[in-house]
Amino acid sequence: MSRPAPLLLEIGTEELPPGSVGTLAESLLANLCAELASLGVANDRKRARALWTPRRLTVQLDAVAP
């Protein structure tokens, strides 16, 4: 069986409103983890992080089942 591996998802955007970009990134993280779980793909939500700038949304998952 393969070992869990990191997953980095980065989405480039037009400039997002600075007041809502953090909320959007956190929502992306929550939805990605929920979708992976619904597909039966194990992931460690506790160690996942959302990162953002006004032009980029990023989700980093440290351990995702292959």
All heavy atoms as a GROMACS GRO file, in nm:
protein
  489
    1MET      N    1   0.084  -0.119   0.000
    1MET     CA    2   0.000   0.000   0.000
    1MET      C    3   0.088   0.124   0.000
    1MET      O    4   0.189   0.130   0.068
    1MET     CB    5  -0.091  -0.003   0.122
    1MET     CG    6  -0.181   0.114   0.132
    1MET     SD    7  -0.301   0.085   0.263
    1MET     CE    8  -0.434   0.175   0.194
    2SER      N    9   0.049   0.223  -0.076
    2SER     CA   10   0.125   0.348  -0.085
    2SER      C   11   0.106   0.433   0.038
    2SER      O   12   0.003   0.428   0.105
    2SER     CB   13   0.082   0.426  -0.207
    2SER     OG   14   0.105   0.352  -0.324
    3ARG      N   15   0.205   0.513   0.066
    3ARG     CA   16   0.200   0.602   0.181
    3ARG      C   17   0.130   0.733   0.145
    3ARG      O   18   0.136   0.777   0.031
    3ARG     CB   19   0.342   0.633   0.227
    3ARG     CG   20   0.412   0.509   0.278
    3ARG     CD   21   0.558   0.530   0.305
    3ARG     NE   22   0.582   0.645   0.390
    3ARG     CZ   23   0.701   0.687   0.424
    3ARG    NH1   24   0.808   0.625   0.380
    3ARG    NH2   25   0.717   0.791   0.501
    4PRO      N   26   0.066   0.798   0.243
    4PRO     CA   27   0.005   0.928   0.218
    4PRO      C   28   0.110   1.028   0.170
    4PRO      O   29   0.226   1.022   0.208
    4PRO     CB   30  -0.052   0.970   0.353
    4PRO     CG   31  -0.071   0.841   0.426
    4PRO     CD   32   0.040   0.752   0.380
    5ALA      N   33   0.068   1.118   0.085
    5ALA     CA   34   0.158   1.218   0.027
    5ALA      C   35   0.096   1.357   0.041
    5ALA      O   36  -0.025   1.370   0.056
    5ALA     CB   37   0.182   1.186  -0.120
    6PRO      N   38   0.180   1.461   0.035
    6PRO     CA   39   0.125   1.597   0.042
    6PRO      C   40   0.052   1.635  -0.087
    6PRO      O   41   0.080   1.581  -0.194
    6PRO     CB   42   0.248   1.684   0.063
    6PRO     CG   43   0.364   1.602   0.023
    6PRO     CD   44   0.325   1.459   0.033
    7LEU      N   45  -0.041   1.725  -0.074
    7LEU     CA   46  -0.115   1.779  -0.188
    7LEU      C   47  -0.118   1.930  -0.174
    7LEU      O   48  -0.154   1.983  -0.068
    7LEU     CB   49  -0.258   1.725  -0.191
    7LEU     CG   50  -0.352   1.788  -0.293
    7LEU    CD1   51  -0.311   1.750  -0.435
    7LEU    CD2   52  -0.495   1.747  -0.267
    8LEU      N   53  -0.080   2.000  -0.279
    8LEU     CA   54  -0.084   2.145  -0.281
    8LEU      C   55  -0.173   2.187  -0.398
    8LEU      O   56  -0.146   2.152  -0.513
    8LEU     CB   57   0.056   2.204  -0.298
    8LEU     CG   58   0.066   2.355  -0.302
    8LEU    CD1   59   0.032   2.414  -0.165
    8LEU    CD2   60   0.205   2.398  -0.345
    9LEU      N   61  -0.279   2.259  -0.368
    9LEU     CA   62  -0.370   2.310  -0.470
    9LEU      C   63  -0.360   2.462  -0.468
    9LEU      O   64  -0.382   2.525  -0.364
    9LEU     CB   65  -0.514   2.268  -0.440
    9LEU     CG   66  -0.622   2.330  -0.529
    9LEU    CD1   67  -0.608   2.280  -0.672
    9LEU    CD2   68  -0.759   2.299  -0.474
   10GLU      N   69  -0.324   2.520  -0.581
   10GLU     CA   70  -0.309   2.664  -0.590
   10GLU      C   71  -0.392   2.715  -0.706
   10GLU      O   72  -0.383   2.664  -0.818
   10GLU     CB   73  -0.162   2.699  -0.610
   10GLU     CG   74  -0.136   2.847  -0.607
   10GLU     CD   75   0.014   2.878  -0.611
   10GLU    OE1   76   0.096   2.787  -0.589
   10GLU    OE2   77   0.046   2.992  -0.638
   11ILE      N   78  -0.475   2.815  -0.680
   11ILE     CA   79  -0.562   2.872  -0.783
   11ILE      C   80  -0.528   3.019  -0.798
   11ILE      O   81  -0.538   3.097  -0.703
   11ILE     CB   82  -0.710   2.856  -0.744
   11ILE    CG1   83  -0.745   2.709  -0.727
   11ILE    CG2   84  -0.799   2.922  -0.848
   11ILE    CD1   85  -0.883   2.685  -0.675
   12GLY      N   86  -0.488   3.057  -0.918
   12GLY     CA   87  -0.464   3.197  -0.948
   12GLY      C   88  -0.595   3.264  -0.986
   12GLY      O   89  -0.679   3.204  -1.053
   13THR      N   90  -0.617   3.385  -0.941
   13THR     CA   91  -0.743   3.455  -0.965
   13THR      C   92  -0.716   3.599  -1.008
   13THR      O   93  -0.603   3.647  -0.999
   13THR     CB   94  -0.828   3.460  -0.837
   13THR    OG1   95  -0.762   3.541  -0.740
   13THR    CG2   96  -0.853   3.322  -0.781
   14GLU      N   97  -0.820   3.665  -1.051
   14GLU     CA   98  -0.814   3.811  -1.061
   14GLU      C   99  -0.808   3.861  -0.918
   14GLU      O  100  -0.831   3.786  -0.824
   14GLU     CB  101  -0.939   3.864  -1.132
   14GLU     CG  102  -0.949   3.823  -1.276
   14GLU     CD  103  -0.840   3.883  -1.363
   14GLU    OE1  104  -0.800   3.998  -1.340
   14GLU    OE2  105  -0.795   3.813  -1.455
   15GLU      N  106  -0.782   3.986  -0.899
   15GLU     CA  107  -0.770   4.037  -0.762
   15GLU      C  108  -0.902   4.022  -0.687
   15GLU      O  109  -1.007   4.065  -0.733
   15GLU     CB  110  -0.728   4.184  -0.764
   15GLU     CG  111  -0.695   4.231  -0.626
   15GLU     CD  112  -0.583   4.332  -0.624
   15GLU    OE1  113  -0.506   4.339  -0.720
   15GLU    OE2  114  -0.574   4.402  -0.524
   16LEU      N  115  -0.894   3.956  -0.571
   16LEU     CA  116  -1.010   3.934  -0.488
   16LEU      C  117  -1.020   4.044  -0.382
   16LEU      O  118  -0.917   4.103  -0.345
   16LEU     CB  119  -1.000   3.798  -0.418
   16LEU     CG  120  -1.000   3.676  -0.510
   16LEU    CD1  121  -0.964   3.551  -0.433
   16LEU    CD2  122  -1.136   3.661  -0.575
   17PRO      N  123  -1.139   4.072  -0.331
   17PRO     CA  124  -1.153   4.174  -0.227
   17PRO      C  125  -1.074   4.133  -0.102
   17PRO      O  126  -1.092   4.023  -0.050
   17PRO     CB  127  -1.303   4.176  -0.197
   17PRO     CG  128  -1.368   4.106  -0.310
   17PRO     CD  129  -1.266   4.015  -0.370
   18PRO      N  130  -0.985   4.219  -0.054
   18PRO     CA  131  -0.900   4.183   0.061
   18PRO      C  132  -0.978   4.139   0.185
   18PRO      O  133  -0.932   4.054   0.259
   18PRO     CB  134  -0.820   4.310   0.089
   18PRO     CG  135  -0.826   4.388  -0.037
   18PRO     CD  136  -0.955   4.352  -0.104
   19GLY      N  137  -1.096   4.193   0.206
   19GLY     CA  138  -1.173   4.158   0.324
   19GLY      C  139  -1.233   4.019   0.321
   19GLY      O  140  -1.268   3.965   0.426
   20SER      N  141  -1.245   3.959   0.203
   20SER     CA  142  -1.310   3.828   0.196
   20SER      C  143  -1.217   3.716   0.150
   20SER      O  144  -1.256   3.600   0.150
   20SER     CB  145  -1.429   3.835   0.100
   20SER     OG  146  -1.386   3.864  -0.030
   21VAL      N  147  -1.094   3.748   0.114
   21VAL     CA  148  -1.006   3.645   0.058
   21VAL      C  149  -0.973   3.536   0.160
   21VAL      O  150  -0.966   3.418   0.124
   21VAL     CB  151  -0.879   3.709  -0.004
   21VAL    CG1  152  -0.787   3.764   0.101
   21VAL    CG2  153  -0.807   3.612  -0.094
   22GLY      N  154  -0.957   3.569   0.286
   22GLY     CA  155  -0.932   3.467   0.388
   22GLY      C  156  -1.049   3.372   0.405
   22GLY      O  157  -1.031   3.251   0.416
   23THR      N  158  -1.169   3.426   0.404
   23THR     CA  159  -1.290   3.346   0.415
   23THR      C  160  -1.303   3.253   0.294
   23THR      O  161  -1.340   3.136   0.308
   23THR     CB  162  -1.413   3.436   0.426
   23THR    OG1  163  -1.397   3.522   0.538
   23THR    CG2  164  -1.540   3.355   0.440
   24LEU      N  165  -1.272   3.305   0.176
   24LEU     CA  166  -1.279   3.223   0.055
   24LEU      C  167  -1.178   3.108   0.061
   24LEU      O  168  -1.209   2.996   0.024
   24LEU     CB  169  -1.253   3.309  -0.068
   24LEU     CG  170  -1.360   3.412  -0.102
   24LEU    CD1  171  -1.310   3.507  -0.209
   24LEU    CD2  172  -1.488   3.344  -0.144
   25ALA      N  173  -1.058   3.136   0.108
   25ALA     CA  174  -0.955   3.031   0.118
   25ALA      C  175  -0.995   2.925   0.219
   25ALA      O  176  -0.977   2.805   0.194
   25ALA     CB  177  -0.821   3.093   0.154
   26GLU      N  178  -1.047   2.966   0.332
   26GLU     CA  179  -1.092   2.870   0.434
   26GLU      C  180  -1.208   2.786   0.382
   26GLU      O  181  -1.216   2.666   0.410
   26GLU     CB  182  -1.130   2.941   0.563
   26GLU     CG  183  -1.013   3.007   0.636
   26GLU     CD  184  -0.912   2.908   0.692
   26GLU    OE1  185  -0.947   2.790   0.714
   26GLU    OE2  186  -0.797   2.949   0.713
   27SER      N  187  -1.295   2.846   0.305
   27SER     CA  188  -1.407   2.773   0.244
   27SER      C  189  -1.357   2.671   0.142
   27SER      O  190  -1.407   2.559   0.137
   27SER     CB  191  -1.503   2.872   0.179
   27SER     OG  192  -1.610   2.806   0.119
   28LEU      N  193  -1.259   2.711   0.063
   28LEU     CA  194  -1.198   2.619  -0.034
   28LEU      C  195  -1.139   2.498   0.039
   28LEU      O  196  -1.159   2.384  -0.002
   28LEU     CB  197  -1.091   2.690  -0.116
   28LEU     CG  198  -1.012   2.604  -0.214
   28LEU    CD1  199  -1.103   2.544  -0.321
   28LEU    CD2  200  -0.901   2.686  -0.277
   29LEU      N  201  -1.069   2.522   0.148
   29LEU     CA  202  -1.009   2.414   0.227
   29LEU      C  203  -1.116   2.320   0.280
   29LEU      O  204  -1.107   2.198   0.264
   29LEU     CB  205  -0.928   2.472   0.343
   29LEU     CG  206  -0.876   2.374   0.446
   29LEU    CD1  207  -0.780   2.275   0.385
   29LEU    CD2  208  -0.811   2.448   0.561
   30ALA      N  209  -1.220   2.375   0.341
   30ALA     CA  210  -1.326   2.292   0.398
   30ALA      C  211  -1.396   2.210   0.290
   30ALA      O  212  -1.421   2.090   0.309
   30ALA     CB  213  -1.428   2.380   0.472
   31ASN      N  214  -1.426   2.272   0.177
   31ASN     CA  215  -1.494   2.201   0.069
   31ASN      C  216  -1.406   2.094   0.006
   31ASN      O  217  -1.454   1.985  -0.028
   31ASN     CB  218  -1.544   2.299  -0.037
   31ASN     CG  219  -1.664   2.376   0.008
   31ASN    OD1  220  -1.758   2.320   0.064
   31ASN    ND2  221  -1.662   2.506  -0.012
   32LEU      N  222  -1.278   2.122  -0.012
   32LEU     CA  223  -1.187   2.023  -0.069
   32LEU      C  224  -1.177   1.901   0.022
   32LEU      O  225  -1.188   1.787  -0.023
   32LEU     CB  226  -1.049   2.083  -0.093
   32LEU     CG  227  -0.943   1.987  -0.145
   32LEU    CD1  228  -0.982   1.931  -0.282
   32LEU    CD2  229  -0.808   2.055  -0.153
   33CYS      N  230  -1.160   1.924   0.152
   33CYS     CA  231  -1.150   1.812   0.246
   33CYS      C  232  -1.280   1.732   0.249
   33CYS      O  233  -1.278   1.609   0.252
   33CYS     CB  234  -1.116   1.863   0.386
   33CYS     SG  235  -0.945   1.921   0.401
   34ALA      N  236  -1.394   1.800   0.245
   34ALA     CA  237  -1.523   1.731   0.246
   34ALA      C  238  -1.541   1.649   0.118
   34ALA      O  239  -1.590   1.535   0.124
   34ALA     CB  240  -1.636   1.832   0.260
   35GLU      N  241  -1.505   1.704   0.004
   35GLU     CA  242  -1.518   1.630  -0.122
   35GLU      C  243  -1.426   1.509  -0.126
   35GLU      O  244  -1.466   1.401  -0.172
   35GLU     CB  245  -1.491   1.721  -0.241
   35GLU     CG  246  -1.604   1.817  -0.272
   35GLU     CD  247  -1.734   1.746  -0.306
   35GLU    OE1  248  -1.733   1.648  -0.383
   35GLU    OE2  249  -1.838   1.788  -0.254
   36LEU      N  250  -1.302   1.525  -0.080
   36LEU     CA  251  -1.211   1.411  -0.075
   36LEU      C  252  -1.269   1.301   0.014
   36LEU      O  253  -1.267   1.184  -0.022
   36LEU     CB  254  -1.073   1.454  -0.026
   36LEU     CG  255  -0.989   1.535  -0.123
   36LEU    CD1  256  -0.863   1.587  -0.055
   36LEU    CD2  257  -0.953   1.455  -0.247
   37ALA      N  258  -1.321   1.340   0.130
   37ALA     CA  259  -1.379   1.243   0.222
   37ALA      C  260  -1.500   1.173   0.159
   37ALA      O  261  -1.517   1.052   0.174
   37ALA     CB  262  -1.418   1.310   0.352
   38SER      N  263  -1.584   1.249   0.086
   38SER     CA  264  -1.702   1.188   0.024
   38SER      C  265  -1.663   1.089  -0.086
   38SER      O  266  -1.739   0.998  -0.117
   38SER     CB  267  -1.795   1.295  -0.033
   38SER     OG  268  -1.744   1.350  -0.152
   39LEU      N  269  -1.545   1.106  -0.143
   39LEU     CA  270  -1.494   1.014  -0.245
   39LEU      C  271  -1.417   0.898  -0.184
   39LEU      O  272  -1.367   0.811  -0.255
   39LEU     CB  273  -1.405   1.088  -0.343
   39LEU     CG  274  -1.475   1.192  -0.430
   39LEU    CD1  275  -1.372   1.276  -0.506
   39LEU    CD2  276  -1.572   1.125  -0.526
   40GLY      N  277  -1.402   0.898  -0.051
   40GLY     CA  278  -1.330   0.791   0.017
   40GLY      C  279  -1.180   0.810   0.017
   40GLY      O  280  -1.106   0.715   0.041
   41VAL      N  281  -1.134   0.931  -0.008
   41VAL     CA  282  -0.990   0.961  -0.008
   41VAL      C  283  -0.955   1.017   0.129
   41VAL      O  284  -0.999   1.126   0.166
   41VAL     CB  285  -0.953   1.062  -0.119
   41VAL    CG1  286  -0.805   1.095  -0.113
   41VAL    CG2  287  -0.992   1.010  -0.255
   42ALA      N  288  -0.878   0.941   0.204
   42ALA     CA  289  -0.839   0.984   0.339
   42ALA      C  290  -0.749   1.106   0.332
   42ALA      O  291  -0.661   1.115   0.247
   42ALA     CB  292  -0.768   0.870   0.411
   43ASN      N  293  -0.774   1.202   0.422
   43ASN     CA  294  -0.688   1.320   0.433
   43ASN      C  295  -0.689   1.368   0.577
   43ASN      O  296  -0.783   1.345   0.650
   43ASN     CB  297  -0.733   1.429   0.335
   43ASN     CG  298  -0.871   1.481   0.364
   43ASN    OD1  299  -0.888   1.571   0.444
   43ASN    ND2  300  -0.972   1.425   0.298
   44ASP      N  301  -0.582   1.433   0.616
   44ASP     CA  302  -0.566   1.479   0.754
   44ASP      C  303  -0.609   1.625   0.762
   44ASP      O  304  -0.530   1.717   0.743
   44ASP     CB  305  -0.420   1.462   0.797
   44ASP     CG  306  -0.399   1.492   0.943
   44ASP    OD1  307  -0.495   1.535   1.011
   44ASP    OD2  308  -0.286   1.475   0.991
   45ARG      N  309  -0.736   1.648   0.791
   45ARG     CA  310  -0.792   1.784   0.796
   45ARG      C  311  -0.728   1.867   0.906
   45ARG      O  312  -0.714   1.989   0.893
   45ARG     CB  313  -0.944   1.773   0.816
   45ARG     CG  314  -1.016   1.904   0.842
   45ARG     CD  315  -1.010   1.993   0.719
   45ARG     NE  316  -1.090   2.111   0.734
   45ARG     CZ  317  -1.044   2.229   0.778
   45ARG    NH1  318  -0.920   2.243   0.814
   45ARG    NH2  319  -1.124   2.332   0.784
   46LYS      N  320  -0.686   1.803   1.014
   46LYS     CA  321  -0.628   1.877   1.126
   46LYS      C  322  -0.496   1.944   1.091
   46LYS      O  323  -0.462   2.047   1.146
   46LYS     CB  324  -0.608   1.785   1.246
   46LYS     CG  325  -0.739   1.736   1.304
   46LYS     CD  326  -0.716   1.640   1.418
   46LYS     CE  327  -0.849   1.587   1.467
   46LYS     NZ  328  -0.834   1.479   1.561
   47ARG      N  329  -0.422   1.885   0.998
   47ARG     CA  330  -0.293   1.942   0.959
   47ARG      C  331  -0.300   2.022   0.829
   47ARG      O  332  -0.199   2.071   0.780
   47ARG     CB  333  -0.190   1.830   0.946
   47ARG     CG  334  -0.158   1.768   1.082
   47ARG     CD  335  -0.063   1.652   1.075
   47ARG     NE  336   0.038   1.661   0.971
   47ARG     CZ  337   0.108   1.559   0.927
   47ARG    NH1  338   0.088   1.440   0.978
   47ARG    NH2  339   0.199   1.573   0.834
   48ALA      N  340  -0.419   2.037   0.773
   48ALA     CA  341  -0.436   2.111   0.648
   48ALA      C  342  -0.434   2.261   0.675
   48ALA      O  343  -0.469   2.306   0.783
   48ALA     CB  344  -0.569   2.072   0.584
   49ARG      N  345  -0.389   2.338   0.575
   49ARG     CA  346  -0.387   2.483   0.590
   49ARG      C  347  -0.433   2.552   0.463
   49ARG      O  348  -0.412   2.502   0.354
   49ARG     CB  349  -0.248   2.540   0.620
   49ARG     CG  350  -0.151   2.456   0.680
   49ARG     CD  351  -0.026   2.530   0.721
   49ARG     NE  352   0.067   2.545   0.609
   49ARG     CZ  353   0.170   2.624   0.610
   49ARG    NH1  354   0.194   2.698   0.713
   49ARG    NH2  355   0.250   2.631   0.508
   50ALA      N  356  -0.492   2.667   0.483
   50ALA     CA  357  -0.529   2.754   0.372
   50ALA      C  358  -0.435   2.874   0.375
   50ALA      O  359  -0.406   2.929   0.480
   50ALA     CB  360  -0.674   2.800   0.387
   51LEU      N  361  -0.386   2.910   0.257
   51LEU     CA  362  -0.299   3.026   0.243
   51LEU      C  363  -0.358   3.113   0.133
   51LEU      O  364  -0.423   3.063   0.042
   51LEU     CB  365  -0.157   2.980   0.204
   51LEU     CG  366  -0.096   2.875   0.295
   51LEU    CD1  367   0.022   2.809   0.226
   51LEU    CD2  368  -0.052   2.940   0.425
   52TRP      N  369  -0.334   3.244   0.139
   52TRP     CA  370  -0.395   3.330   0.039
   52TRP      C  371  -0.322   3.463   0.024
   52TRP      O  372  -0.251   3.507   0.113
   52TRP     CB  373  -0.541   3.357   0.074
   52TRP     CG  374  -0.560   3.425   0.206
   52TRP    CD1  375  -0.561   3.559   0.231
   52TRP    CD2  376  -0.580   3.362   0.332
   52TRP    NE1  377  -0.580   3.584   0.364
   52TRP    CE2  378  -0.592   3.464   0.428
   52TRP    CE3  379  -0.587   3.230   0.374
   52TRP    CZ2  380  -0.613   3.437   0.563
   52TRP    CZ3  381  -0.607   3.204   0.508
   52TRP    CH2  382  -0.620   3.307   0.600
   53THR      N  383  -0.342   3.519  -0.093
   53THR     CA  384  -0.307   3.657  -0.125
   53THR      C  385  -0.426   3.710  -0.206
   53THR      O  386  -0.512   3.632  -0.243
   53THR     CB  387  -0.177   3.667  -0.210
   53THR    OG1  388  -0.203   3.614  -0.340
   53THR    CG2  389  -0.061   3.593  -0.145
   54PRO      N  390  -0.431   3.838  -0.237
   54PRO     CA  391  -0.544   3.888  -0.316
   54PRO      C  392  -0.556   3.823  -0.454
   54PRO      O  393  -0.662   3.826  -0.514
   54PRO     CB  394  -0.515   4.037  -0.328
   54PRO     CG  395  -0.440   4.069  -0.204
   54PRO     CD  396  -0.353   3.949  -0.180
   55ARG      N  397  -0.450   3.761  -0.505
   55ARG     CA  398  -0.457   3.698  -0.638
   55ARG      C  399  -0.436   3.548  -0.637
   55ARG      O  400  -0.418   3.487  -0.743
   55ARG     CB  401  -0.352   3.762  -0.729
   55ARG     CG  402  -0.385   3.904  -0.760
   55ARG     CD  403  -0.287   3.961  -0.857
   55ARG     NE  404  -0.319   4.099  -0.880
   55ARG     CZ  405  -0.318   4.156  -0.997
   55ARG    NH1  406  -0.287   4.087  -1.103
   55ARG    NH2  407  -0.349   4.282  -1.010
   56ARG      N  408  -0.436   3.488  -0.520
   56ARG     CA  409  -0.407   3.344  -0.513
   56ARG      C  410  -0.473   3.281  -0.392
   56ARG      O  411  -0.467   3.333  -0.283
   56ARG     CB  412  -0.256   3.329  -0.500
   56ARG     CG  413  -0.204   3.195  -0.526
   56ARG     CD  414  -0.056   3.206  -0.552
   56ARG     NE  415  -0.039   3.308  -0.653
   56ARG     CZ  416   0.041   3.300  -0.757
   56ARG    NH1  417   0.116   3.198  -0.773
   56ARG    NH2  418   0.048   3.396  -0.845
   57LEU      N  419  -0.535   3.164  -0.415
   57LEU     CA  420  -0.589   3.082  -0.307
   57LEU      C  421  -0.512   2.951  -0.308
   57LEU      O  422  -0.499   2.888  -0.413
   57LEU     CB  423  -0.738   3.055  -0.327
   57LEU     CG  424  -0.831   3.175  -0.331
   57LEU    CD1  425  -0.972   3.131  -0.364
   57LEU    CD2  426  -0.828   3.252  -0.202
   58THR      N  427  -0.464   2.909  -0.194
   58THR     CA  428  -0.383   2.787  -0.185
   58THR      C  429  -0.431   2.703  -0.068
   58THR      O  430  -0.461   2.754   0.039
   58THR     CB  431  -0.234   2.823  -0.165
   58THR    OG1  432  -0.193   2.908  -0.271
   58THR    CG2  433  -0.147   2.700  -0.162
   59VAL      N  434  -0.436   2.572  -0.092
   59VAL     CA  435  -0.467   2.476   0.012
   59VAL      C  436  -0.353   2.375   0.018
   59VAL      O  437  -0.311   2.323  -0.085
   59VAL     CB  438  -0.601   2.404  -0.017
   59VAL    CG1  439  -0.623   2.289   0.079
   59VAL    CG2  440  -0.716   2.502  -0.010
   60GLN      N  441  -0.303   2.351   0.138
   60GLN     CA  442  -0.195   2.255   0.157
   60GLN      C  443  -0.244   2.144   0.251
   60GLN      O  444  -0.284   2.171   0.363
   60GLN     CB  445  -0.073   2.322   0.218
   60GLN     CG  446   0.040   2.227   0.245
   60GLN     CD  447   0.158   2.297   0.310
   60GLN    OE1  448   0.161   2.418   0.323
   60GLN    NE2  449   0.256   2.219   0.351
   61LEU      N  450  -0.244   2.022   0.198
   61LEU     CA  451  -0.279   1.904   0.277
   61LEU      C  452  -0.152   1.822   0.292
   61LEU      O  453  -0.089   1.786   0.194
   61LEU     CB  454  -0.388   1.822   0.209
   61LEU     CG  455  -0.519   1.894   0.179
   61LEU    CD1  456  -0.610   1.807   0.095
   61LEU    CD2  457  -0.588   1.935   0.305
   62ASP      N  458  -0.115   1.793   0.417
   62ASP     CA  459   0.012   1.722   0.441
   62ASP      C  460   0.005   1.574   0.415
   62ASP      O  461   0.105   1.511   0.382
   62ASP     CB  462   0.060   1.746   0.584
   62ASP     CG  463   0.107   1.889   0.605
   62ASP    OD1  464   0.148   1.954   0.506
   62ASP    OD2  465   0.103   1.936   0.720
   63ALA      N  466  -0.112   1.514   0.429
   63ALA     CA  467  -0.122   1.369   0.415
   63ALA      C  468  -0.252   1.331   0.347
   63ALA      O  469  -0.358   1.334   0.408
   63ALA     CB  470  -0.112   1.302   0.551
   64VAL      N  471  -0.242   1.295   0.218
   64VAL     CA  472  -0.358   1.252   0.140
   64VAL      C  473  -0.330   1.112   0.088
   64VAL      O  474  -0.223   1.086   0.034
   64VAL     CB  475  -0.384   1.349   0.022
   64VAL    CG1  476  -0.499   1.299  -0.064
   64VAL    CG2  477  -0.411   1.490   0.074
   65ALA      N  478  -0.427   1.024   0.105
   65ALA     CA  479  -0.408   0.888   0.055
   65ALA      C  480  -0.400   0.890  -0.098
   65ALA      O  481  -0.473   0.964  -0.163
   65ALA     CB  482  -0.525   0.801   0.098
   66PRO      N  483  -0.310   0.809  -0.155
   66PRO     CA  484  -0.298   0.805  -0.302
   66PRO      C  485  -0.422   0.745  -0.367
   66PRO      O  486  -0.496   0.673  -0.310
   66PRO     CB  487  -0.177   0.717  -0.326
   66PRO     CG  488  -0.124   0.675  -0.195
   66PRO     CD  489  -0.213   0.727  -0.089
   0.00000   0.00000   0.00000
